[in-house]
Amino acid sequence: MIKINGIKIFRGELEVPGDKSISHRSLMISALSSGKSKITGLSKGQDVIATKRFIELLGADVTELGDSIYVEGGTERLCAPNDAIDVGNSGTLIRIGAGLAAGIGGEFSFYGDASVNKRPMKRVFDPLRKMGADIFASNAAETAPFTILSRGLKGIRYQLPIPSAQVKSSILFAGLGTKDVTTVIEPIPTRRHTEEMLKAAGANITVTSRSNVREISVSKSALTPANYQIPGDPSQAAFWIVAGLISPNSEVTVKNIYIGQLRSDFIEVLRQMGADIDVTYGSSTSADVTSRSSSLRATEISGPSIAGLIDEIPILAVAASVASGTTRIGDAAELRVKESDRISTMVKALRSFGVTVIENDDGMEITGGGKLHGGEVQAKLDHRIAMSCAILGSAVEGTTVIEGFECVDSSYPGFLEDLTRITAVEN
């Protein structure tokens, strides 16, 4: 449990942990690449540490030297471990790791913490079974713990029934272990890290678009090692960007964050709400982002754009809580199967601050601009809920209590230190 005193201003510059999505994938691709890869800027969160432990269990050699990690990999040295694989709180690892394991071949058992063991896995099991893997789940709901037995996979054509970069990535990693072609069809685009990073590593992968549908095809590939420079995580930067907007006399700059397709859409949503935000590019995919105190207004967040905003919805809900008017968030039922039921958990949290919120099956309606006060929050093992409420609690009157804040270590272990530093200014 932590207590946060409010009426803070946010002012200063900071850097956030390395992008979590790229961190996971850089470790996995390095493990599959024959030779030594170098990774700089890797996220230090517990989720990524679990992925580092995962590739070591498979047989990759991982060493740390200063700020860099070196991975000696290659499919010739990877095999199923004797021990079950503990993914901790990482939904990314349990889903993508399942596909990677199936592509390697052998018998692999996976489990996680109480939150991950409730995450739906059938969406991953179905395509992997079509490819020829045998999967034995521990319960009728087909969640973790589970065991995968793979003795050679065949390529498939598979259209994603639900937009999911994790499911897409799981299938593509499995496809690296087939002799024929595996194709994933995306009616709604999702994050492109996996296909972009696999292509850079020398994978036999092609991406085509037809009638607004993307097809990503991959086949057995020999991957080559690379040097990965990982920029800051935009989903973590979003907390500070919103902080700079909602408190008077505030200005926050987040340095060197990843600004790529479907990863920075939240900035445009905030601008639609009237946010004063500057983006200064350092490269085509990284930038410094500055936010300043702004008078926000309500907006609508729904439709195909939700796929690129799903991780930022909790902190966008915080922005909506201080915006004038009613913000409607819809088409976001996927939030109910994240680390927590993020719709229900966030609605309860916002109500404790005095926010008027209506809960819907696929989202929420938030009426902002009212008099807010400190809240009482149950984080429910959900790091994004915990950090979003810490930002709101710092901006409103009174004291906010957040139970279960330790879950933040899964993605941003230094969050409280950064919060203290960025609010260490007299109002």
N, C-alpha and C positions, 0 to 999 in steps of 0.2 A: 504494500500500500504506500502511496505517496500523497502528500498534500501540496497544493499549489496555491499560492496567494496571487490574487488578481490585480487589475489596474496596472499592468506593465506596459511599457513601450518596447518595441523591438527595433534595435538599431545596430548596424555593423555588417561585417562580411564573414562568411564561413564557407567551408567545404563540407559536403555530405559524403557518406560512404560510397564506394564504387558501385556502379549500377549492378543490382542484384541479378537481373535476368542475364546480362552479359557475363557476370562472374560465374554463374552456374555453367553456362554453355562453354566458356573458355576452358574451364577445368575438364569438362567431359570431352570436348573436341581434342584437347591436349592429350588426354589419356588414350584416345584412339589414334593419335598421330605418331608415326614411327620416328623417334628422335626426341630432342629436348626442346620444349617450348618454355618461353618466359612470360610471366604474367605480372604486370605492375598495376597497382590500384585496386586489387581484389577486395571485395567487400569483406569486412571482418565480422559480419553477423553470424549467428549460430546456424542459420539455414545454409549459408555457403560453406561454413566449416564442416557441416554434415556432408556436403558434396565432396569436399576435399577428402574426408574420411572414406567416402564411398569409392572413389577412384583408387585410393590406396588399397582398400580391401580387394579390388579387382586385380591389382598387381602393378599399377603405375607407381613410379618412384617419385615422391614429392619432397622437395627440400626448400627451405626458406633462407634467403640471404638478403638482409636489409629490408627494403620495402617490396622486394620481388619474390615471386615463387617460381620455381623451376619444376617442370613436370617431364619426366622421361616416360614416354608412352609407346604405344604400338599394339595392334590387335594380337600380335604374336605372343605378347606377355600377359594378356588379360584372360581371366577365367573366373568361373563362379567361386566365391569364397566359401569356406566351411561354415562361417557364422552368418546368422541372419543380419540383414542390413537395417540399421536404425536410422531413419531419416529425420528424427526429431519432429520439428514443427513445419518442415518444408514440404508443402504441396507440390512445388516445382520439381523437387528431387524425386518424390515418389512416383510422379507421372512420367517425367522424361526419363528417369532412371530405369523404369520398367521397360521402356522401348529399347534403350541402350543395352540392357541386360539380355533382352530377347534376341537382339541382333548378334550379340557375342556368342550366345548359345550355352546351355547348361541349365542347372537348377539354382534358382535364386529365391530367397525369402525376404520379404520386406515388411516392416512395421514402423509405426511412428508414435507420437504422443497422443493424448486423448482427443485432441482436435483433429489431427491428421487421420486418425483411425475412423473418423466419421465422414471424411471427404468422399464424394462419389467417385468410384473407380471404373464403373461399368463403361463409361465413355472411352476409357483407355483399353479395357479388356476386350471390348467388341472388335476393334480393328486388329489387335494383336492376335486374337483367336482366328480371325479370318486369314491371317498370315501364316497360321500353323502352330502357334504357341498354345500349350496347355496351361491354363491358369486355374488355381484352386484357391478360392477365397474362404475366409473363416466364417462367413455368415451369408444369409440369403440376400442381404443388402449389397453384397459384393463390395465391401470396403476392406481396408487393411485390418489385420495382417493377411497376407496372401503369398502364394508361391507360384513362380513362373517356371515352366519346364519347356525349353526350346531345343529342338534337335534339327534345326534347318528351317528357314522361313521362305515363303513364296511372296512375290510382289502382288500388290492389289491396287485397285482404284477405289478410293474411299472419299466420299463427300462428308464433310463435317456437319453433323446435325445441329451442333451448337458451336458458335464461334469460340475457339480456344487455341491459343498459341501453345499451351502445354500439350494438348492432345496432338496437334499437328506435329510438334517437335518429337513427341514420343514415336509416332509413326515413321517420321523421317529417319530418326536414329536407328530404329529397327530395320528400315529399308537399306541402310548401309551394309547390312549382313546378308542381303539376298543377291542372287545372281541375276534375277530379272528386275524389272522396273516397278517401283512403288510410286503411286501418284496420290497426292492429297488435293482435294478440290475444296476451295474456300469460297462459298457464296458471299460471305462477309469477311473482309480482310482482317487479319490479326497481326500482332507484332512479328516482324520479319527477321529477328536476330538469327534464328537457327539457319534459315536458308542462306542468308548473307554470309554468316561465319563459316558454314560448311563449304560454300563456294570458294571463299578466300583460302580455305585449307586444302583445296584441290579436289573436292568431292565431285562425282559425276551427278550434277544437279542442274535442272533447268526450271525456269519459271516463265509461264505464259499466262496471258490474260485474254479472255474472250467474253464478250457481253457482260463485263464487270465481274466475272468469276475468275479467280486466280487458280492455276494448277501448278503444283510444285512436284516435280518428278525426280527421284533419286534411285541410284542402283549401287551395287557393291563398289567401294572406293578405297583407294590407298591415300590416307590423309598425310599431309606434311606438317611439320611443326612450324610455329609462328611466334612472333612477339606481340603480346596483347597489352595495349595501354587502355585501361578501363576508366572512362570518365565518371563523374558523379551521377548518382541515381536520381532521375527527375521525379520519381514518385516520393522520394524522401525530401527533395528540394521543395516540393509542393507545400509541405507543412510551413516552411519558413516564408515562402512567397505569400501564402495566405496570411500568415502572421503580420507581415509588413503592411497588408491592406486593411486589417480590421481594427487596429489599435491607433489612436491619434498620435501624431508626431513621429511616426515610425518610417524607417527606410531600411530595407534589408537587401543585401546582395549575396546571392549564392554563386560561387565560382565554379567554372568548368563542369557543367552538367551536360548529360547527353541530351541532344535535341534531334531526335530522329522521328521518322514516320510512326504515327500511332503511339508516341511516347510523350509528346509535349502538347497534346490537344487540350489539356486542361488550361493552358495559358490562354488560348483563344476563348474558352468558355469564360474565364475570369475577365478578359477584355470585354466580352459581350455584356458582362455585369457592371462595366464601368471602371474596371481596375486600371490603375496607372502602373504599367509594367514596361520595362525596357529590356530588350534582348540584344546582347553584344556578342556576336559570333567570333569564336577563336578558330573554328574550322567549320566544315560543312555539317558536322554532326555534334559539335560541342559549343557551349556558350556560357557567358556570365549573365545571370538574370537578376534584375533589380525590381523590387516592388515598393510602392509608397502608399501611405494612408489614402484611402479612397472612399467615396460615397457609393456603395454598391447597390445595385438594383436586381430584382428577381429575373430569372431566366427559365428556360425549359431545357432539360437535359434528357434526351431520349433518342430512339431510332438507332440506325447503324453506328453512330458515333460512340455509343456506349462501349463498344468493344475496345476502343482506345482510351477509355476513361475509368475502367472498372476499379483500378487500384486507387484512384484519386477521389472517388465518390465520397468517402467519409470526410475528407478535408474540404471538398466542395460544399458538403452539407453544412460545415462550420461557416463558410463564407455566406451561404444562404441564410444562416441564422441571424446575421447582422444586416442583411440586405433588405431594402424596402420592397414590399410586395411578397407574393407567394411563388416560390421556386418549385417546379414540378420535375421530379426525377422518375422516369419510367423505363420500361424495357430492360430492367436491370435485375431480373430474377436470379441471375447468376450470383448476385451478392449473398443469396441465402445459403450458398454452399462454399463459402470461403472459410477462413480460420474460425469465424463464428457465422451465425446468421446475421450478416452485417446490416440488413434492413431493420430487423427487430432490435438488435443490440444498439444501433445508432439512434433509432427512434426513442428508446428508453433513456439513453444518455442525454439526448438533446432536451427531452422533456424535463429532466432533472435540473437543467440550467434555466428553465422557464420558457423554452422555445415552444411555439405552437406547431405541432407536427401531426399529420395524418399518415398512417401506415397503409400502404397498398400492397397487393400481392407482388408487384414487380418494381416497387420503389416507394417514394414518399413525397408528400407535399409539405413544404417548410415555409411558414409565414414568419418573416424576419422583421427586424426593426423594433422589437419590443424591449422592455427593461429586463435585462438578464442578470443572473447571479451565479455564484459558485454552484457546481453540481456534484452529484454522487454517482460515480461511474463504475460499472462492473466490466472490465476489459474482455472477459470471456476468452482469454488466450489469443486475443486479436491485437497485434501490434499497431495496426493502422487506426483502430478505434482508440487505443490508449494515447497515441501521439496526437491525434486530431483533438481529443478532449483536453489534453494538456495545453494545446495552443489556445483553445477557447477559454479554458480556465484561467490562463494568464492574462487574458484581455478583459474579463468581466469583473465586477465587484465581488468581494468575498473570497472564500476558500473553497477549492475544489478537491475532492477526495477521489482517487482512482485506485481501485482494487485490482491486483494482478498486473501491475505495471512491468513486472520482470519479463513479460512476453516481448517487450521491445528489444531485448537482447537478440532476438532471432534475426533482426534486420539492421538495427541502429543502436549498438551498445553505448555510444557516446551521446545519445540524444539529450539526456538531462544536463550534461556538462555544457553542451551547446546552448540549451535553453537558458541556463544560468548566465552564460557569457553574453548572449545576444540581448538579454534583458537587464544587464547590469548598468543601466543608465537611469538617472533621475527623471521622473515624469514632470 
